[in-house]
Amino acid sequence: MDIKERTREERQAEALPIIKKLTELKISAAEHPEIRELLKLIQTYILTGQRIVVDIPFPIADVDIKGVLAIDVKERVWIKFTRGD
């Protein structure tokens, strides 16, 4: 199975909507270490091209931050806030 990896520019473009949504929701990395951790993972994803599975507890909002920062262009990049099971 061939993997066509995203370029650095494509990874940046995939990450931008995530960052914009955090800004729109007024969720600040300065106030929440969980968001800082997410942004560090996004930075690693962009710089290294490493596939990253995100699973960060965000107890103040009673949710988990879950998703995949995918390198294969056939796989969707997604992040969502989900209630714990």
C-alpha positions as semicolon CSV with decimal commas, in nm:
position;residue;x (nm);y (nm);z (nm)
1;M;0,000;0,000;0,000
2;D;0,153;0,326;-0,113
3;I;0,141;0,626;0,115
4;K;0,147;0,969;-0,043
5;E;0,268;1,192;0,236
6;R;0,154;1,549;0,282
7;T;0,414;1,817;0,224
8;R;0,501;2,060;0,500
9;E;0,278;2,320;0,332
10;E;-0,011;2,073;0,319
11;R;0,037;1,989;0,686
12;Q;0,031;2,361;0,770
13;A;-0,289;2,401;0,568
14;E;-0,449;2,107;0,751
15;A;-0,355;2,251;1,091
16;L;-0,477;2,604;1,022
17;P;-0,853;2,532;1,064
18;I;-0,782;2,370;1,402
19;I;-0,597;2,679;1,522
20;K;-0,864;2,910;1,381
21;K;-1,139;2,715;1,560
22;L;-0,954;2,739;1,893
23;T;-0,924;3,114;1,838
24;E;-1,292;3,142;1,743
25;L;-1,390;2,954;2,061
26;K;-1,156;3,181;2,263
27;I;-0,966;2,882;2,403
28;S;-0,625;3,016;2,499
29;A;-0,302;2,821;2,527
30;A;-0,192;3,073;2,789
31;E;-0,480;2,969;3,015
32;H;-0,492;2,596;2,940
33;P;-0,187;2,365;2,945
34;E;-0,391;2,106;2,751
35;I;-0,419;2,347;2,458
36;R;-0,046;2,418;2,481
37;E;0,011;2,043;2,455
38;L;-0,217;2,024;2,149
39;L;-0,033;2,314;1,983
40;K;0,303;2,145;2,052
41;L;0,173;1,828;1,886
42;I;0,056;2,032;1,587
43;Q;0,398;2,198;1,565
44;T;0,570;1,857;1,576
45;Y;0,332;1,731;1,306
46;I;0,410;2,024;1,078
47;L;0,787;2,019;1,132
48;T;0,854;1,644;1,130
49;G;0,575;1,497;0,919
50;Q;0,508;1,244;1,193
51;R;0,157;1,092;1,220
52;I;0,021;1,181;1,563
53;V;-0,279;1,038;1,744
54;V;-0,415;1,300;1,983
55;D;-0,576;1,200;2,315
56;I;-0,549;1,478;2,573
57;P;-0,778;1,494;2,879
58;F;-0,927;1,843;2,921
59;P;-1,093;1,815;3,264
60;I;-1,191;2,182;3,304
61;A;-1,436;2,136;3,015
62;D;-1,514;1,772;3,106
63;V;-1,399;1,654;2,762
64;D;-1,107;1,483;2,593
65;I;-0,930;1,632;2,295
66;K;-0,906;1,351;2,041
67;G;-0,802;1,322;1,683
68;V;-0,543;1,230;1,424
69;L;-0,281;1,448;1,259
70;A;-0,234;1,229;0,952
71;I;0,051;1,236;0,703
72;D;-0,115;1,019;0,436
73;V;-0,323;1,238;0,204
74;K;-0,590;0,963;0,196
75;E;-0,642;0,989;0,573
76;R;-0,843;1,272;0,723
77;V;-0,684;1,515;0,970
78;W;-0,927;1,581;1,255
79;I;-0,950;1,705;1,611
80;K;-1,262;1,707;1,826
81;F;-1,367;1,765;2,183
82;T;-1,547;1,455;2,303
83;R;-1,716;1,366;2,630
84;G;-1,539;1,084;2,815
85;D;-1,702;0,743;2,809
